[in-house]
Amino acid sequence: MIVTPAQSAVISLSPVFIAPQDGHAKQDCEQAAAKRWIGAHQPMARARSVTLLGDDLFSRQPMCEDAISNGFNYIFVCLPESHPTLYDWIAFNDANGKLKTVKRTVSNGKTDEIWHYRYFNDVPLRAEDPSLSVNWCELTVTRKSDGQRLYLNSWVTNHPLNGQRVIEVATAGRCRWKTENG
């Protein structure tokens, strides 16, 4: 599917179904189906700048490497419980004041929200060598009036992050829900 932060509609491309493949009796998984789709659409990625979106299931080294080797960029959700090494690095750099942050106030029409972005480039994705180096970012949205947290998510990407790009990456990462509901 094609999604963009500026539009609520999604455009469905050619789906790949999760089904028994290559003579296997057992149904394959989302990752195997995604890798087949990536391989089949490599020419499109090489001709354009295409960024894949995915949930935490996809933020594993083999999937990230497959995306890169086929010419795709990626923004994948990255949860602390499934990436302990990466989050150890984040915690260490946070404790040493090295994480970069961006804050902005956003009005949603009813109330003001504080959007707090944290990011860090060049973090190991896993403990095992060799480990792919990724860029990590997090977005926390709180209601300004009472500080209640309304949203929290984090992603890994191969896009280099800076003060403007982290906003773009988080905005694109949040578009993934459109593929779930589209």
LUMFI-871581 format. One record per residue: residue number from 1; x, y, z of N, C-alpha, C in turn. Coordinates in Angstrom, 2 decimals, m for minus. Example, Ala and Ser with C-alpha at 12.3 -4.5 7.8 and 13.67 -1.06 7.14 Angstrom:
<pts>
PT   k  n_east n_north    n_up ca_east ca_north   ca_up  c_east c_north    c_up
PT   1   13.19   m5.69    7.80   12.30    m4.50    7.80   13.20   m3.30    7.80
PT   2   12.85   m2.25    7.08   13.67    m1.06    7.14   12.90    0.03    7.87
</pts>
This chain:
<pts>
PT   k  n_east n_north    n_up ca_east ca_north   ca_up  c_east c_north    c_up
PT   1    0.84   m1.17    0.00    0.00     0.00    0.00    0.89    1.24    0.00
PT   2    0.39    2.26   m0.59    1.06     3.55   m0.56    0.30    4.41    0.44
PT   3    1.04    4.98    1.40    0.45     5.88    2.38    1.28    7.16    2.43
PT   4    0.64    8.21    2.85    1.33     9.48    3.05    0.68   10.20    4.23
PT   5    1.45   10.91    5.01    0.86    11.64    6.14   m0.19   12.66    5.71
PT   6   m0.09   13.16    4.48   m0.98    14.22    4.03   m2.36   13.72    3.58
PT   7   m2.53   12.42    3.43   m3.79    11.87    2.92   m4.31   10.77    3.84
PT   8   m5.63   10.68    3.99   m6.19     9.59    4.79   m6.37    8.33    3.96
PT   9   m6.44    8.47    2.65   m6.64     7.31    1.78   m5.32    6.55    1.58
PT  10   m5.44    5.25    1.29   m4.28     4.43    0.96   m4.51    3.84   m0.43
PT  11   m3.42    3.58   m1.12   m3.48     2.95   m2.44   m2.90    1.56   m2.31
PT  12   m3.68    0.57   m2.64   m3.23    m0.81   m2.53   m2.47   m1.20   m3.79
PT  13   m1.29   m1.75   m3.59   m0.48    m2.24   m4.71   m0.77   m3.72   m4.90
PT  14    0.22   m4.45   m5.25    0.03    m5.89   m5.46    0.31   m6.63   m4.16
PT  15   m0.72   m7.19   m3.54   m0.52    m7.88   m2.26    0.20   m9.21   m2.44
PT  16    0.90   m9.62   m1.40    1.49   m10.95   m1.33    0.83  m11.65   m0.17
PT  17    0.29  m12.81   m0.41   m0.47   m13.51    0.60    0.40  m14.47    1.39
PT  18    0.04  m14.64    2.65    0.71   m15.62    3.50    0.05  m16.95    3.20
PT  19    0.83  m17.87    2.64    0.29   m19.16    2.20    1.43  m20.16    2.12
PT  20    1.11  m21.45    1.97    2.18   m22.43    1.77    3.00  m22.05    0.53
PT  21    4.32  m22.04    0.65    5.19   m21.61   m0.43    6.28  m22.64   m0.69
PT  22    6.75  m22.67   m1.91    7.92   m23.45   m2.29    7.86  m24.90   m1.84
PT  23    6.71  m25.52   m1.95    6.59   m26.93   m1.62    6.48  m27.24   m0.14
PT  24    6.44  m26.20    0.71    6.31   m26.42    2.14    4.84  m26.65    2.48
PT  25    4.59  m27.57    3.39    3.22   m27.86    3.79    2.70  m26.80    4.75
PT  26    3.61  m26.20    5.52    3.22   m25.22    6.53    3.12  m23.83    5.91
PT  27    2.15  m23.06    6.36    2.00   m21.68    5.93    3.21  m20.87    6.38
PT  28    3.70  m19.97    5.53    4.83   m19.14    5.93    4.36  m17.97    6.78
PT  29    5.26  m17.04    7.04    4.96   m15.95    7.96    4.95  m14.60    7.24
PT  30    4.57  m13.56    7.98    4.53   m12.21    7.42    5.89  m11.79    6.88
PT  31    6.96  m12.15    7.58    8.30   m11.75    7.13    8.65  m12.42    5.80
PT  32    8.33  m13.70    5.65    8.62   m14.39    4.38    7.81  m13.76    3.25
PT  33    6.55  m13.44    3.50    5.72   m12.79    2.48    6.28  m11.41    2.14
PT  34    6.72  m10.67    3.15    7.29    m9.34    2.91    8.57   m9.44    2.09
PT  35    9.41  m10.42    2.38   10.65   m10.59    1.61   10.35  m10.94    0.15
PT  36    9.31  m11.74   m0.09    8.92   m12.03   m1.47    8.46  m10.75   m2.17
PT  37    7.69   m9.93   m1.47    7.20    m8.69   m2.05    8.38   m7.76   m2.34
PT  38    9.30   m7.64   m1.41   10.48    m6.78   m1.60   11.26   m7.23   m2.83
PT  39   11.52   m8.52   m2.95   12.26    m9.03   m4.10   11.54   m8.77   m5.41
PT  40   10.23   m8.93   m5.41    9.44    m8.73   m6.63    9.37   m7.26   m7.04
PT  41    9.52   m6.34   m6.09    9.36    m4.92   m6.38   10.68   m4.14   m6.32
PT  42   11.77   m4.86   m6.38   13.09    m4.23   m6.34   13.27   m3.17   m7.43
PT  43   12.84   m3.43   m8.68   13.02    m2.38   m9.71   12.33   m1.06   m9.35
PT  44   11.15   m1.14   m8.73   10.44     0.07   m8.32   11.26    0.84   m7.28
PT  45   11.84    0.11   m6.33   12.62     0.76   m5.27   13.86    1.42   m5.83
PT  46   14.50    0.76   m6.78   15.72     1.31   m7.36   15.42    2.57   m8.18
PT  47   14.22    2.65   m8.77   13.85     3.78   m9.61   13.32    4.96   m8.81
PT  48   12.88    4.71   m7.58   12.28     5.76   m6.74   12.82    5.63   m5.32
PT  49   12.56    6.62   m4.53   12.91     6.54   m3.11   11.70    6.00   m2.37
PT  50   11.72    4.72   m2.04   10.59     4.06   m1.40   10.97    3.70    0.03
PT  51   10.12    4.02    0.98   10.34     3.68    2.39    9.27    2.70    2.82
PT  52    9.70    1.55    3.34    8.80     0.55    3.87    8.44    0.89    5.31
PT  53    7.19    0.67    5.68    6.73     0.83    7.06    6.37   m0.54    7.59
PT  54    6.66   m0.78    8.86    6.30    m2.07    9.44    6.27   m2.01   10.95
PT  55    5.61   m3.00   11.54    5.54    m3.06   12.99    6.82   m3.68   13.55
PT  56    6.83   m3.96   14.84    8.03    m4.46   15.52    8.51   m5.79   14.97
PT  57    7.63   m6.58   14.40    8.00    m7.86   13.81    9.07   m7.68   12.72
PT  58    9.05   m6.55   12.03    9.96    m6.32   10.91   11.29   m5.68   11.32
PT  59   11.40   m5.19   12.52   12.63    m4.48   12.93   13.70   m5.44   13.42
PT  60   13.94   m6.46   12.64   15.00    m7.44   12.90   16.04   m7.31   11.81
PT  61   17.27   m7.67   12.12   18.36    m7.45   11.19   18.15   m8.08    9.82
PT  62   17.71   m9.34    9.71   17.54    m9.90    8.36   16.56   m9.10    7.49
PT  63   15.47   m8.62    8.06   14.50    m7.85    7.29   15.07   m6.49    6.90
PT  64   15.75   m5.83    7.83   16.35    m4.52    7.53   17.41   m4.66    6.44
PT  65   18.24   m5.69    6.54   19.28    m5.92    5.52   18.66   m6.23    4.17
PT  66   17.58   m7.00    4.15   16.90    m7.34    2.90   16.34   m6.08    2.25
PT  67   15.73   m5.23    3.06   15.19    m3.98    2.52   16.30   m3.13    1.89
PT  68   17.39   m2.95    2.61   18.50    m2.12    2.12   19.12   m2.72    0.86
PT  69   19.37   m4.02    0.87   20.03    m4.65   m0.28   19.17   m4.61   m1.54
PT  70   17.87   m4.44   m1.38   16.97    m4.35   m2.52   16.59   m2.90   m2.86
PT  71   17.26   m1.94   m2.24   17.07    m0.54   m2.59   15.97    0.19   m1.85
PT  72   15.40   m0.43   m0.82   14.34     0.20   m0.05   14.91    0.88    1.19
PT  73   14.26    1.94    1.63   14.48     2.50    2.96   13.45    1.86    3.87
PT  74   13.57    2.06    5.16   12.60     1.48    6.08   12.41    2.36    7.31
PT  75   11.21    2.25    7.87   10.86     2.81    9.19   10.03    1.72    9.85
PT  76   10.63    1.05   10.84    9.97    m0.06   11.52    9.83    0.25   13.00
PT  77    8.67   m0.05   13.55    8.46     0.09   15.00    9.51   m0.74   15.71
PT  78   10.00   m0.23   16.84   11.06    m0.91   17.59   10.74   m0.82   19.09
PT  79   10.31   m1.93   19.66    9.89    m1.96   21.06   11.03   m2.37   21.99
PT  80   11.07   m1.81   23.20   12.14    m2.13   24.14   12.24   m3.61   24.48
PT  81   11.11   m4.31   24.65   11.16    m5.71   25.05   11.74   m6.63   23.98
PT  82   11.72   m6.22   22.73   12.27    m7.07   21.67   13.66   m6.62   21.21
PT  83   14.17   m5.52   21.73   15.48    m4.99   21.33   16.27   m4.53   22.56
PT  84   16.58   m5.44   23.48   17.25    m5.01   24.72   18.61   m4.36   24.50
PT  85   19.39   m4.85   23.56   20.72    m4.26   23.32   20.59   m2.83   22.82
PT  86   19.72   m2.62   21.87   19.52    m1.27   21.34   19.09   m0.32   22.46
PT  87   18.16   m0.77   23.29   17.66     0.11   24.36   18.68    0.29   25.49
PT  88   19.60   m0.65   25.66   20.72    m0.42   26.59   21.58    0.72   26.07
PT  89   21.83    0.74   24.76   22.60     1.84   24.16   21.87    3.16   24.32
PT  90   20.56    3.14   24.09   19.77     4.37   24.23   19.84    4.88   25.67
PT  91   19.65    3.98   26.63   19.69     4.37   28.05   21.06    4.94   28.43
PT  92   22.13    4.28   27.97   23.49     4.76   28.26   23.70    6.16   27.70
PT  93   23.33    6.36   26.44   23.52     7.68   25.82   22.59    8.73   26.40
PT  94   21.41    8.33   26.83   20.50     9.25   27.49   21.09    9.70   28.83
PT  95   21.63    8.75   29.59   22.23     9.06   30.89   23.44    9.98   30.74
PT  96   24.10    9.93   29.59   25.26    10.77   29.34   24.93   12.03   28.53
PT  97   23.64   12.32   28.42   23.20    13.55   27.77   23.43   13.61   26.27
PT  98   23.52   12.46   25.62   23.85    12.45   24.19   22.65   12.30   23.27
PT  99   21.48   11.95   23.82   20.31    11.87   22.96   19.91   13.28   22.54
PT 100   19.50   13.41   21.31   19.03    14.70   20.83   17.52   14.74   20.98
PT 101   16.98   15.94   21.21   15.53    16.07   21.40   14.99   17.25   20.61
PT 102   13.72   17.15   20.27   12.97    18.24   19.64   11.62   18.26   20.34
PT 103   11.16   19.44   20.71    9.82    19.59   21.29    9.07   20.63   20.48
PT 104    7.79   20.35   20.31    6.93    21.33   19.66    5.53   21.22   20.21
PT 105    4.81   22.31   20.18    3.41    22.33   20.61    2.53   22.23   19.38
PT 106    1.59   21.30   19.44    0.67    21.06   18.33   m0.75   21.21   18.85
PT 107   m1.55   21.99   18.15   m2.96    22.14   18.53   m3.77   21.16   17.69
PT 108   m4.57   20.34   18.37   m5.41    19.39   17.64   m6.82   19.92   17.46
PT 109   m7.04   21.18   17.74   m8.36    21.79   17.60   m9.11   21.87   18.92
PT 110   m8.85   20.94   19.83   m9.53    20.93   21.13   m8.59   21.35   22.25
PT 111   m7.36   20.90   22.14   m6.37    21.18   23.19   m4.99   21.22   22.57
PT 112   m4.05   21.77   23.30   m2.67    21.78   22.85   m1.96   20.52   23.35
PT 113   m1.09   20.01   22.51   m0.30    18.83   22.86    1.18   19.16   22.73
PT 114    1.98   18.53   23.57    3.43    18.64   23.48    3.93   17.38   22.79
PT 115    4.59   17.55   21.66    5.17    16.44   20.91    6.67   16.47   21.19
PT 116    7.14   15.44   21.89    8.54    15.36   22.31    9.21   14.22   21.54
PT 117   10.18   14.58   20.72   10.93    13.62   19.92   12.30   13.42   20.54
PT 118   12.72   12.17   20.62   14.10    11.85   21.01   14.69   11.03   19.89
PT 119   15.99   11.22   19.62   16.59    10.45   18.54   18.10   10.29   18.74
PT 120   18.61    9.26   18.07   20.03     8.96   18.13   20.40    8.18   16.88
PT 121   21.48    8.57   16.22   21.97     7.87   15.04   23.05    6.86   15.41
PT 122   23.15    5.83   14.61   24.24     4.86   14.71   24.18    4.03   16.01
PT 123   23.13    3.23   16.12   22.90     2.36   17.27   22.90    0.91   16.78
PT 124   23.55   m0.02   17.51   23.50    m1.42   17.08   22.11   m2.01   17.27
PT 125   21.63   m2.71   16.25   20.29    m3.28   16.30   20.22   m4.51   17.21
PT 126   21.33   m5.22   17.35   21.34    m6.44   18.16   22.70   m6.64   18.82
PT 127   22.77   m7.61   19.72   24.02    m7.90   20.43   24.99   m8.72   19.58
PT 128   24.46   m9.61   18.74   25.32   m10.50   17.96   26.06   m9.74   16.87
PT 129   27.31  m10.13   16.64   28.10    m9.56   15.55   27.91  m10.38   14.30
PT 130   27.90   m9.76   13.15   27.90    m8.31   12.97   26.50   m7.76   13.23
PT 131   26.47   m6.57   13.76   25.19    m5.92   14.04   25.01   m4.74   13.10
PT 132   23.85   m4.67   12.52   23.49    m3.55   11.66   23.37   m2.29   12.51
PT 133   23.92   m1.20   12.01   23.78     0.09   12.68   22.52    0.76   12.15
PT 134   21.65    1.19   13.06   20.39     1.83   12.69   20.28    3.18   13.38
PT 135   19.30    3.93   12.97   18.98     5.21   13.60   17.65    5.02   14.32
PT 136   17.57    5.53   15.55   16.43     5.30   16.43   15.76    6.62   16.76
PT 137   14.42    6.59   16.83   13.70     7.77   17.30   12.45    7.36   18.06
PT 138   11.97    8.29   18.87   10.81     8.06   19.71    9.96    9.33   19.71
PT 139    8.65    9.13   19.75    7.73    10.25   19.87    6.82   10.01   21.06
PT 140    6.77   10.99   21.97    5.82    10.98   23.08    4.94   12.21   22.92
PT 141    3.62   12.00   22.94    2.67    13.10   22.85    1.95   13.19   24.19
PT 142    1.98   14.38   24.80    1.27    14.60   26.07    0.33   15.80   25.92
PT 143   m0.75   15.75   26.67   m1.68    16.88   26.69   m1.03   17.99   27.52
PT 144   m0.98   19.18   26.98   m0.30    20.30   27.65   m0.97   20.67   28.97
PT 145   m2.29   20.61   29.03   m3.01    21.09   30.21   m2.77   20.23   31.45
PT 146   m2.63   18.93   31.30   m2.47    18.08   32.49   m1.30   17.09   32.41
PT 147   m0.54   17.12   31.30    0.61    16.24   31.18    0.29   14.78   30.91
PT 148   m0.98   14.45   30.66   m1.35    13.05   30.39   m0.73   12.59   29.07
PT 149   m0.08   11.42   29.12    0.52    10.86   27.92   m0.58   10.31   27.02
PT 150   m0.58   10.76   25.77   m1.59    10.35   24.81   m1.05    9.35   23.80
PT 151    0.27    9.35   23.59    0.86     8.49   22.56    2.34    8.29   22.88
PT 152    2.84    7.09   22.62    4.26     6.79   22.73    4.59    5.69   21.74
PT 153    5.59    5.92   20.92    6.07     4.88   20.00    7.50    5.21   19.62
PT 154    8.21    4.18   19.15    9.59     4.37   18.70    9.83    3.53   17.46
PT 155   10.82    3.95   16.69   11.12     3.32   15.40   12.61    3.23   15.19
PT 156   13.00    2.32   14.31   14.36     2.30   13.75   14.21    2.57   12.26
PT 157   15.24    3.19   11.72   15.22     3.58   10.31   16.64    3.62    9.77
PT 158   16.76    3.60    8.45   18.06     3.84    7.84   18.18    5.29    7.37
PT 159   17.12    6.09    7.53   17.20     7.52    7.22   18.04    8.21    8.31
PT 160   19.06    8.98    7.93   19.82     9.74    8.94   18.89   10.75    9.61
PT 161   19.00   10.88   10.92   18.09    11.74   11.67   18.76   13.04   12.09
PT 162   17.98   14.11   11.99   18.36    15.41   12.52   17.06   16.03   13.05
PT 163   17.12   17.29   13.46   15.96    17.92   14.08   14.72   17.96   13.21
PT 164   14.87   18.11   11.91   13.71    18.12   11.01   13.35   16.70   10.56
PT 165   14.34   15.91   10.24   14.08    14.56    9.72   13.40   13.68   10.76
PT 166   13.69   13.85   12.04   13.03    13.02   13.07   11.52   13.26   13.07
PT 167   11.11   14.49   12.83    9.68    14.79   12.75    9.07   14.10   11.54
PT 168    9.76   14.13   10.41    9.26    13.48    9.19    9.18   11.97    9.37
PT 169   10.20   11.37    9.97   10.23     9.92   10.17    9.11    9.48   11.12
PT 170    8.95   10.19   12.23    7.89     9.84   13.18    6.50   10.02   12.54
PT 171    6.34   11.06   11.76    5.07    11.29   11.09    4.78   10.15   10.10
PT 172    5.78    9.76    9.34    5.61     8.63    8.41    5.37    7.33    9.17
PT 173    6.11    7.12   10.25    5.94     5.90   11.05    4.53    5.78   11.60
PT 174    3.94    6.89   11.97    2.57     6.87   12.48    1.56    6.55   11.39
PT 175    1.91    6.70   10.13    1.00     6.39    9.01    0.75    4.89    8.87
PT 176    1.55    4.07    9.51    1.43     2.62    9.34    0.03    2.14    9.71
PT 177   m0.63    2.78   10.66   m1.98     2.35   11.04   m2.93    2.38    9.86
PT 178   m2.66    3.25    8.87   m3.54     3.32    7.71   m3.53    2.01    6.92
PT 179   m2.38    1.32    6.92   m2.31     0.05    6.20   m3.07   m1.02    6.93
PT 180   m3.17   m0.91    8.25   m3.91    m1.87    9.05   m5.42   m1.69    8.86
PT 181   m5.83   m0.44    8.64   m7.27    m0.13    8.56   m7.72    0.18    7.14
PT 182   m6.77    0.22    6.17   m7.10     0.69    4.83   m7.63   m0.34    3.91
</pts>
